[in-house]
Amino acid sequence: MRAFTKLDGLAVPMLRANVDTDAIIPKQFLKSIKRSGFGKNLFDAWRYLDTGEPDQDVAGRPVNPDFVLNEARYQGAEVLITGDNFGCGSSREHAVWALDDYGFRTVIAPDFADIFHNNSFKSGLLPVRLAPAIVEQLAAECESTPGYRLSIDLAAQTVTTPSGEVFEFEVDAFRKECLLNGLDDIELTLQQRNRIENYESSRRKAAPWLFTVPDGSNS
């Protein structure tokens, strides 16, 4: 998993409340268990005027000119400013993977659905909770200022605007440490590799019958 320390990224405003995971990545694209390849179908029903299908080449699809991510000024955005209860609906991890694969490193919202919030930290995406009035302020400034960038410092737990205004956010200490060091659940477990191997070795010696398969060989 990619670590997150500091980011100075182009922001894009999308102040919609209750954006669910089916809107983030529609169900027809969930066939893959790989974490890559979902970015092209992020917000698919909103980005395109036709109905997307798996493995479809998006290059020739008609885009929705009224959807914010299709505006030239927001191409390459890494910070999404959005509304309350972002990521509600089903628990699909693909929603986080799609945001990450598209290029987003941070999502700023007044609040997030719990499962989406948890999945974000496990996939290297930083969800930042700020007060509704602050989120509205950032979105308004972003909309009125081409090239609007936000600086996010996870260690300091701050969001800084181009004018130098600083907003602090809260984050769980354990999740913060994992994200700063790029540790997902598997990588956390592998940090205990020696202890795991020592335990397995001692169990083989203490209870060898547990490791014997029906043909009499050792597993």
VENRAUR-V177541 format. One record per residue. N is the residue number from 0. RES is the residue in one small letter. OMEGA is omega as a letter, one per 40 degrees, with the letter a starting at -180 (none if undefined). BURIAL is b if it has 9 or more other C-alpha atoms within 8 Angstrom, else e. D_LAST is the distance of its C-alpha to the last C-alpha in Angstrom with 2 decimals. Layout:
n=N res=RES omega=OMEGA burial=BURIAL d_last=D_LAST
n=N res=RES omega=OMEGA burial=BURIAL d_last=D_LAST
//
This chain:
n=0 res=m omega=i burial=e d_last=31.41
n=1 res=r omega=i burial=e d_last=34.95
n=2 res=a omega=i burial=b d_last=36.63
n=3 res=f omega=i burial=b d_last=40.01
n=4 res=t omega=i burial=b d_last=42.66
n=5 res=k omega=i burial=b d_last=46.07
n=6 res=l omega=i burial=b d_last=47.37
n=7 res=d omega=a burial=e d_last=50.84
n=8 res=g omega=i burial=b d_last=50.65
n=9 res=l omega=a burial=b d_last=52.93
n=10 res=a omega=i burial=b d_last=53.13
n=11 res=v omega=a burial=b d_last=53.72
n=12 res=p omega=i burial=b d_last=55.18
n=13 res=m omega=a burial=b d_last=53.97
n=14 res=l omega=i burial=b d_last=55.31
n=15 res=r omega=i burial=e d_last=53.91
n=16 res=a omega=i burial=b d_last=52.75
n=17 res=n omega=i burial=b d_last=49.82
n=18 res=v omega=a burial=b d_last=48.19
n=19 res=d omega=a burial=b d_last=45.14
n=20 res=t omega=i burial=b d_last=41.86
n=21 res=d omega=i burial=b d_last=42.99
n=22 res=a omega=a burial=b d_last=45.95
n=23 res=i omega=i burial=b d_last=43.83
n=24 res=i omega=a burial=b d_last=41.50
n=25 res=p omega=a burial=b d_last=42.40
n=26 res=k omega=a burial=e d_last=39.87
n=27 res=q omega=a burial=e d_last=40.07
n=28 res=f omega=a burial=b d_last=38.42
n=29 res=l omega=a burial=b d_last=35.20
n=30 res=k omega=a burial=e d_last=33.13
n=31 res=s omega=i burial=e d_last=31.35
n=32 res=i omega=i burial=e d_last=28.65
n=33 res=k omega=a burial=e d_last=29.56
n=34 res=r omega=a burial=b d_last=31.79
n=35 res=s omega=i burial=e d_last=34.36
n=36 res=g omega=a burial=e d_last=37.10
n=37 res=f omega=a burial=b d_last=38.48
n=38 res=g omega=a burial=b d_last=41.47
n=39 res=k omega=i burial=b d_last=43.69
n=40 res=n omega=i burial=b d_last=43.51
n=41 res=l omega=a burial=b d_last=44.06
n=42 res=f omega=a burial=b d_last=46.84
n=43 res=d omega=a burial=b d_last=47.05
n=44 res=a omega=i burial=b d_last=49.56
n=45 res=w omega=a burial=b d_last=51.82
n=46 res=r omega=a burial=b d_last=51.59
n=47 res=y omega=a burial=b d_last=52.36
n=48 res=l omega=i burial=b d_last=55.02
n=49 res=d omega=i burial=e d_last=52.96
n=50 res=t omega=a burial=e d_last=49.75
n=51 res=g omega=i burial=b d_last=46.69
n=52 res=e omega=i burial=e d_last=43.94
n=53 res=p omega=i burial=e d_last=40.40
n=54 res=d omega=i burial=e d_last=40.40
n=55 res=q omega=i burial=e d_last=44.18
n=56 res=d omega=a burial=e d_last=46.00
n=57 res=v omega=a burial=e d_last=47.76
n=58 res=a omega=a burial=e d_last=50.26
n=59 res=g omega=a burial=e d_last=52.73
n=60 res=r omega=i burial=b d_last=52.42
n=61 res=p omega=a burial=e d_last=55.52
n=62 res=v omega=i burial=e d_last=55.08
n=63 res=n omega=a burial=b d_last=56.70
n=64 res=p omega=a burial=e d_last=59.34
n=65 res=d omega=a burial=e d_last=59.70
n=66 res=f omega=a burial=b d_last=56.12
n=67 res=v omega=a burial=b d_last=55.88
n=68 res=l omega=i burial=e d_last=52.84
n=69 res=n omega=i burial=b d_last=54.82
n=70 res=e omega=a burial=b d_last=57.63
n=71 res=a omega=a burial=e d_last=57.89
n=72 res=r omega=a burial=e d_last=58.45
n=73 res=y omega=i burial=b d_last=55.00
n=74 res=q omega=a burial=e d_last=52.96
n=75 res=g omega=a burial=e d_last=50.28
n=76 res=a omega=i burial=b d_last=50.31
n=77 res=e omega=a burial=b d_last=47.52
n=78 res=v omega=i burial=b d_last=48.84
n=79 res=l omega=i burial=b d_last=49.30
n=80 res=i omega=a burial=b d_last=51.89
n=81 res=t omega=a burial=b d_last=51.59
n=82 res=g omega=a burial=b d_last=52.48
n=83 res=d omega=i burial=b d_last=51.30
n=84 res=n omega=a burial=b d_last=48.08
n=85 res=f omega=i burial=b d_last=46.50
n=86 res=g omega=i burial=b d_last=43.15
n=87 res=c omega=a burial=b d_last=43.73
n=88 res=g omega=a burial=e d_last=42.42
n=89 res=s omega=a burial=e d_last=38.83
n=90 res=s omega=a burial=e d_last=35.93
n=91 res=r omega=i burial=e d_last=34.92
n=92 res=e omega=a burial=e d_last=33.57
n=93 res=h omega=i burial=b d_last=35.14
n=94 res=a omega=i burial=b d_last=38.51
n=95 res=v omega=a burial=b d_last=37.62
n=96 res=w omega=a burial=b d_last=35.97
n=97 res=a omega=i burial=b d_last=39.21
n=98 res=l omega=a burial=b d_last=41.41
n=99 res=d omega=a burial=b d_last=39.38
n=100 res=d omega=i burial=b d_last=39.21
n=101 res=y omega=i burial=b d_last=42.96
n=102 res=g omega=i burial=b d_last=43.56
n=103 res=f omega=i burial=b d_last=44.13
n=104 res=r omega=a burial=b d_last=42.85
n=105 res=t omega=i burial=b d_last=44.78
n=106 res=v omega=i burial=b d_last=46.10
n=107 res=i omega=a burial=b d_last=49.03
n=108 res=a omega=i burial=b d_last=49.98
n=109 res=p omega=i burial=b d_last=51.51
n=110 res=d omega=a burial=b d_last=48.30
n=111 res=f omega=i burial=b d_last=44.99
n=112 res=a omega=a burial=b d_last=42.95
n=113 res=d omega=a burial=e d_last=40.28
n=114 res=i omega=i burial=e d_last=37.18
n=115 res=f omega=i burial=b d_last=38.63
n=116 res=h omega=i burial=b d_last=39.48
n=117 res=n omega=a burial=e d_last=35.92
n=118 res=n omega=a burial=b d_last=34.47
n=119 res=s omega=a burial=b d_last=36.99
n=120 res=f omega=a burial=b d_last=35.79
n=121 res=k omega=a burial=b d_last=32.17
n=122 res=s omega=i burial=b d_last=33.37
n=123 res=g omega=i burial=b d_last=35.93
n=124 res=l omega=a burial=b d_last=39.03
n=125 res=l omega=i burial=b d_last=41.49
n=126 res=p omega=a burial=b d_last=43.28
n=127 res=v omega=i burial=b d_last=46.57
n=128 res=r omega=i burial=b d_last=48.56
n=129 res=l omega=a burial=b d_last=52.31
n=130 res=a omega=a burial=e d_last=55.26
n=131 res=p omega=a burial=b d_last=56.62
n=132 res=a omega=i burial=e d_last=59.88
n=133 res=i omega=i burial=e d_last=58.14
n=134 res=v omega=i burial=b d_last=55.94
n=135 res=e omega=i burial=b d_last=59.12
n=136 res=q omega=a burial=e d_last=60.86
n=137 res=l omega=i burial=b d_last=58.15
n=138 res=a omega=i burial=b d_last=58.09
n=139 res=a omega=i burial=b d_last=61.90
n=140 res=e omega=i burial=b d_last=62.04
n=141 res=c omega=a burial=b d_last=59.37
n=142 res=e omega=a burial=b d_last=61.30
n=143 res=s omega=a burial=e d_last=64.58
n=144 res=t omega=i burial=e d_last=63.34
n=145 res=p omega=a burial=e d_last=61.97
n=146 res=g omega=a burial=b d_last=59.24
n=147 res=y omega=a burial=b d_last=58.47
n=148 res=r omega=i burial=b d_last=55.57
n=149 res=l omega=i burial=b d_last=53.82
n=150 res=s omega=a burial=b d_last=52.20
n=151 res=i omega=i burial=b d_last=49.22
n=152 res=d omega=a burial=b d_last=48.04
n=153 res=l omega=a burial=b d_last=44.91
n=154 res=a omega=a burial=e d_last=45.22
n=155 res=a omega=a burial=e d_last=48.84
n=156 res=q omega=a burial=b d_last=48.16
n=157 res=t omega=i burial=b d_last=51.23
n=158 res=v omega=a burial=b d_last=52.52
n=159 res=t omega=a burial=b d_last=55.58
n=160 res=t omega=i burial=b d_last=58.05
n=161 res=p omega=i burial=e d_last=60.12
n=162 res=s omega=i burial=e d_last=63.06
n=163 res=g omega=i burial=e d_last=61.12
n=164 res=e omega=a burial=e d_last=60.69
n=165 res=v omega=i burial=e d_last=57.54
n=166 res=f omega=i burial=e d_last=55.57
n=167 res=e omega=i burial=e d_last=52.87
n=168 res=f omega=i burial=b d_last=49.83
n=169 res=e omega=i burial=e d_last=47.32
n=170 res=v omega=i burial=e d_last=43.57
n=171 res=d omega=a burial=e d_last=40.82
n=172 res=a omega=a burial=e d_last=40.10
n=173 res=f omega=i burial=e d_last=36.29
n=174 res=r omega=i burial=b d_last=36.42
n=175 res=k omega=a burial=b d_last=39.04
n=176 res=e omega=i burial=e d_last=36.98
n=177 res=c omega=a burial=b d_last=33.97
n=178 res=l omega=i burial=b d_last=36.27
n=179 res=l omega=a burial=b d_last=38.16
n=180 res=n omega=i burial=e d_last=35.00
n=181 res=g omega=a burial=b d_last=33.36
n=182 res=l omega=i burial=b d_last=30.37
n=183 res=d omega=a burial=b d_last=28.76
n=184 res=d omega=a burial=e d_last=26.05
n=185 res=i omega=a burial=e d_last=23.20
n=186 res=e omega=i burial=e d_last=25.14
n=187 res=l omega=i burial=b d_last=25.92
n=188 res=t omega=a burial=e d_last=22.29
n=189 res=l omega=i burial=e d_last=21.56
n=190 res=q omega=i burial=e d_last=24.38
n=191 res=q omega=a burial=e d_last=22.18
n=192 res=r omega=a burial=e d_last=19.35
n=193 res=n omega=i burial=e d_last=19.87
n=194 res=r omega=i burial=e d_last=19.94
n=195 res=i omega=a burial=e d_last=16.77
n=196 res=e omega=i burial=e d_last=14.88
n=197 res=n omega=i burial=e d_last=16.70
n=198 res=y omega=i burial=e d_last=15.85
n=199 res=e omega=i burial=e d_last=12.07
n=200 res=s omega=a burial=e d_last=12.57
n=201 res=s omega=i burial=e d_last=14.95
n=202 res=r omega=i burial=b d_last=12.89
n=203 res=r omega=a burial=b d_last=10.17
n=204 res=k omega=a burial=e d_last=13.32
n=205 res=a omega=a burial=e d_last=15.15
n=206 res=a omega=a burial=e d_last=12.81
n=207 res=p omega=a burial=b d_last=9.95
n=208 res=w omega=i burial=e d_last=10.08
n=209 res=l omega=a burial=e d_last=8.98
n=210 res=f omega=i burial=b d_last=5.32
n=211 res=t omega=i burial=b d_last=5.87
n=212 res=v omega=a burial=e d_last=6.23
n=213 res=p omega=a burial=e d_last=9.96
n=214 res=d omega=i burial=e d_last=10.22
n=215 res=g omega=i burial=e d_last=9.30
n=216 res=s omega=i burial=e d_last=6.53
n=217 res=n omega=i burial=e d_last=3.78
n=218 res=s omega=none burial=e d_last=0.00
//
